[in-house]
Amino acid sequence: MEPETRLELVREFVSESRELLDEAEPQIIELEQMVAVTGSIVDERLLNGIFRLFHTLKGSASFLDLRAIIDVTHEAETLLDLFRRGRAAVTSEHVDLLCRAADFIRRVLDQVEEKAHDRGFEEGARHIVEELAGVRSSVSDLPAEEGLQAENGQDNDIEITADLVRRFVDEALELCEEAEAGVLSLEQSPPGAAPAKKILRSFHSLKGNAAFLGLAGIEKLSHLAETIMDDVVSGEGEHNSVAVTVLLTLVDSLRCGIRRVEKGETPELPELPQMIRFVEQTMGLPGGGSGAEAAAGSEAVNERPAAEQEEADLMQSAPISSYGGKPVSKSRFIRVDTGKLDQLLDLVGELVIAESMVANCGQDKSGLEKTEKAIRQLNKITREMQEVALSLRMVPLTATFRKMLRLVRDLAKKENKQVELEMRGSETEVDKTVIELISDPLVHLIRNAVDHGIEDPAGRKAAGKPETGRVVIEARHSGGEVWIIVKDDGRGLDREQIIRKGVEKGIITEDDAENLADEDVWQLIFTPGFSTAKEISDISGRGVGMDVVGNNVEKINGRVEIHNRTGCGAAFVIRIPLTLAIIEGMIVKVGENRYTIPISSIKESFRALSSMITRTPDGLEVVQLRGELLPVARLHELYHIENSCQELTEGILIAVHNNEQKVCLFVDELLGQQQIVIKGLPAYLEQVRGISGCAILSDGGVSLILDIADLLQSI
């Protein structure tokens, strides 16, 4: 296989494997919670789902010969099978072990992503395998009635539910399409080329999925096709027109079987024995395709040819990030609803028509009305395309929230506390960039809630609370923002303790402390190095957690609000923009410069009269607006701009707000409202006070985008 092709397959494998682990971990925790409530009875569908995830992960790792992952997932799969067959009851210790296995696989994936191999993890894999095997051996001899029993007393075989069928059919048909496309180009490809490897992987995955659901006919035909391709990849078999014809025939038969499964008919393939004999005779395969030969064929997939070993050695000396002397960026994947892609494609077609209409208007002398109509249509389609394009980047918070189940469980056990996590609004969608940057803040906020907020059972009982504490993660839309709320029913923030620590660290003086509002006191915890922990532990105490929260939220132009009730708990509200790419903005002019103010931050704009303006004894200008005095900030003074209006009555005042803070920005004139595509500032500018980015205007000029929250804070 060509090195660049292997890199692509490795990156895809790592991405898919992390998704599988993200899906498996919350289900493992849910399994433990179910057992705690029901005793030994668990949901078979949940158990089968976890088993299937480990099985799929093992199959994918087998294709790349990642022995550490193969060994661990195989042993985890074996243990889970004991639970499925009623040979053991799930306990907290089992869940701990499965979670440690998942953690180990994640560490291996980090190296695989960087170096494309898992060498060096043999010892770690051996320890995990021994632990899993030890648990398995201690329960495997139990009679079935002493283990976990199904409620109906029947055998615990997999029930092919509608959801499993739908997922299997969708994936199986997609694998058939991939295999068929590869087979059609097989004759023109060298034996070890990428197409042959991809075909092999498609048949291998299809075989594993069919085996999991007990679809023997589809499994056998997939194994036959896999055996043929294994010979082609190793160079032992021909990849001529005969092989292509046989493989295409197998693909057609597999599709037939998959369609039967989809329709709910008997999954066994018609004329299966005849098909197997035809393939064996045509390709000269040893009779069988099942039993020992099938097992041997499966093991053959895991053998590493010498050429591939040399390639792996080369990959070890050249990390993926710089393979071949060229930087290779990590792949970033996102799942997109095909309906959105269809909508985008339709809009592109309409855009072509609208563009033609506008072009013809330049040659048509019939009048201005037709031109304006064409431009309005073009503008409408452009806006719709922007909305659809943005929606492609929108991802639900479900996966991010579900990761926190494991975190809360581990922290509670470590702290000897009883804590339950409640999730609300996890279906709320946010920009993909937000997902990436919000994960760390959520982790630190939840750590803070469990470690500092939730009391131990004795303390909660003494305070008249239930012994089990509650942490709630909630997401919801509010205006043009997404609010992510983390709250607990613990002891809340201690104002006096925070002030005392602030004075000790020199962040504030004792004189300042007396006049600080609660909101200002709470903001002290975001200072780097600030911590109220009495001693450093592996959970908290170093003062870096809340600093990370503040920094990451600022990167996405968000802000954090804190609501506290001493003795009853605290709530942290992260307010972030719905999207980071396009905003509605008001373009203003100051001297020869133009700025963009986000519409969401504007209350109103007006021209002030002399009677509305007052200057305080310390020189501060304020303007009276509906009985409220608002300070005035002159943008030309803040950014040292010449040739601008000097008198407040000559220009325009724009009332802007952030939380409870309000100010009037003084500008020369308003140029109009429009959608703005946000561009980042060049790296050499570093961080500019009150500026979040820039935008290219319709005339090619540049407008700086004002960050109202930062601007008000700096003022």
Residue, then its C-alpha position, 0 to 999 in steps of 0.5 A: m500500500e502506498p504510504e499516503t494511502r495508508l496515512e489516509l486509512v489510519r486517520e479515518f480509522v482513528s476518527e471512527s474509533r474515537e467516535l465508537l469509544d465516545e458512544a460506548e463509554p456513556q452506554i457502559i455508565e448507563l449499564e452500571q446505573m441500570v444494574a444499581v436500580t434493578g439489581s441484576i437485570v439489564d437491558e439486552r439492547l444496551l448490552n448488545g450495543i456495547f458488545r457491537l461497538f467493541h466488536t466493530l472496533k476490533g474488526s477495524a483494528s484487525f485490518l490495520d494489524l493494530r495488535a494492542i487494540i485487537d487483543v484488548t477489544h477481543e478480551a473485552e468482547t469476550l467478557l461482554d459476551l458472558f454478560r449477554r449469555g447470562r453467565a455473569a452479573v455486571t458489577s461496578e468492578h466490571v464497569d471500572l475495568l471496561c472503562r480502563a480498557a477504553d482509556f487504554i485504547r484512546r492512548v493507543l489511538d493517540q500514537v496511531e494517529e501520530k505514527a501509524h502503528d501501536r508498537g510500544f503498548e504490548e506491556g500495557a495491553r498484556h496487563i489489561v488483557e490479564e485483568l479482563a481474562g481474570v474476571r472472565s475466568s472467575v465467572s465463566d464456570l458459574p451455572a447460568e442460573e447464578g449469573l444474569q438471567a433474561e426476564n423471560g428465561q429464554d436464551n440471550d441471543i441477539e434480537i434483531t431490532a428495527d434499529l439494528v436492521r436499519r443501521f446494518v442495512d445502511e452500512a452494508l449497502e454502502l460497503c457494497e457500493e464501495a466494494e463494487a466501485g473498487v472492483l470495477s477499477l481492479e484490473q488497472s491497479p497493481p496487486g497491493a495498490a489502494p483500491a485492492k486494500k479498500i475492497l478487502r476492508s469493505f468485505h471484511s467489515l461487512k463480514g463482521n457486521a453480518a456475523f454480529l447479527g447472525l446472518a450466516g449466508i451474508e457472512k459466508l459470501s463476504h468471507l469468500a470475497e475477502t479471501i479472494m481479495d486477500d490473495v490479490v493484495s498479497g500477490e498470490g491471486e490473480h486480479n484479472s477479468v475472471a476475478v472481477t466477474v466473480l467479485l461482482t457476482l458476489v456483490d450482487s448476491l450480497r445486495c440481494g441478501i441485504r435487501r431481504v433483511e431490509k424487507g424482513e424476509t428470511p435472511e438466508l441467501p437463495e442458492l447459497p451452496q451453489m454460489i459457494r461452489f461456483v466461486e470455489q471452482t472458478m477461483g480454485l479455492p480449497g473447498g469450504g469457506s467456513g469452519a477451520e478454513a474460514a478461521a484461517g482466512s480471517e487470521a490471514v487478514n491479520e498477517r503483515p507482509a514484509a513490504e508492509q512491515e518495511e513501510a511501517d518501519l518507515m512510518q515509525s521514523a517519520p511521524i504523520s504530521s511531517y511525512g515526506g517532508k510535508p506537513v500533513s494536517k489531521s483529518r477533521f470529519i463531520r456527519v452531515d444530513t444528506g437532506k442538507l446537501d440536497q438543499l445546498l445543491d438545489l440552491v447552487g442550481e438556483l444561484v447559477i440561474a440568478e447569476s445569468m439573470v443579473a448578467n443579462c440585465g447588463q445587456d438588457k436596456s428594458g429598465l431598472e426594475k428588471t435589474e433590481k428584481a434580479i439582484r433581489q433574487l440573487n441576494k435571497i439565494t445567497r442568504e439561503m446558501q449561507e444559512v445552509a452552509l452554516s447548518l452543515r457545521m452545526v453539531p448537536l451537543t449530545a456526544t459532548f454531554r454524554k462524555m461527562l457521564r464517565l467524568v462524573r462517575d470517576l470523580a464521585k468515586k474518587e471523592n467518595k461522594q454520591v453524585e448524579l448527572e442530569m442532561r437537558g437540551s443535549e439535542t441543541e446544535v452549535d458550530k463544530t468549532v464551538i464543540e471543540l473548544i467547549s469540551d475542556p471548559l465543561v470538564h473543568l466546570i464539572r470537576n469544580a462542581v463535584d470537588h468544590g460544590i457537592e458535599d460528601p453524604a454526611g455533610r449533605k445529610a447534616a444540611g438537610k439535603p439528599e445524600t446524592g448530589r445533583v449536577v445538571i448540564e443544560a443547553r438552550h438557544s436564547g436570541g442569537e446565542v447558545w447558553i450552556i449551563v452547569k449547575d449543582d445543588g452543593r454549597g455554592l461559592d464562598r464570597e469571603q474565602i474567594i476575597r481572602k485568596g484574592v488578597e493573599k495572591g495580590i489580585i485585589t487589595e483589602d480596600d478594594a474587597e470591601n466595595l466589590a460587587d458579587e459579580d466582580v468577586w465571582q470573576l476572581i476565580f478565572t484569574p490564572g493560578f487562583s484556587t480555593a482548594k486547601e491542598i493540591s490533588d489530582i482533581s484540583g488545587r493548581g488554579v488552572g481549571m477555571d483559567v482554561v474556562g475563561n480563555n476557551v470561552e473568550k476564543i469563541n467570543g463568549r462569556v461566562e456568567i455566575h449565579n450563586r446561592t450560598g448553601c444551595g449551589a452555583a450555576f455557571v452560564i456559558r453564553i456563546p454565539l450561535t455561529l462563528a462564521i457570519i454575523e449581522g452587523m452595523i457598519v459605522k464610519v469614524g474618520e476614514n475608518r470603518y467598523t462593524i458592531p454586532i447587531s445583537s449588541i446594539k440597543e439603539s442609535f440616535r443623534a444627541l441634543s445638547s440638553m441630553i449631554t452632561r460632563t461629570p466633575d472628573g471629566l466623564e461624558v454621559v448622555q441621558l437616555r429615557g431617564e438613564l445616564l450612559p457613559v460615552a466612549r469616543l471611538h476616535e479617541l480609543y483608536h487614535i483616529e484623525n479627521s473625525c467629528q469632535e462634537l457629540t451633537e454632530g455625530i451618531l451615538i450607538a447604545v450598546h450593552n453586554n450583560e448589565q453594562k451599557v455605554c454609548l459609542f460615538v461615531d461619525e455616521l452609520l453606513g448600513q446593516q449587512q451580513i458580515v463574514i468574520k475573518g481572523l486577524p493576522a497573527y502578527l497583530e496579536q490581540v487588539r483591544g476591543i477587536s474580535g476580527c475583521a471583514i471584507l466589505s463589498d468594495g474590497g475595503v476592510s472593516l474591523i469587528l468590535d468585540i463589545a464585551d472586551l471593549l466595555q471591560s477595557i473602558 
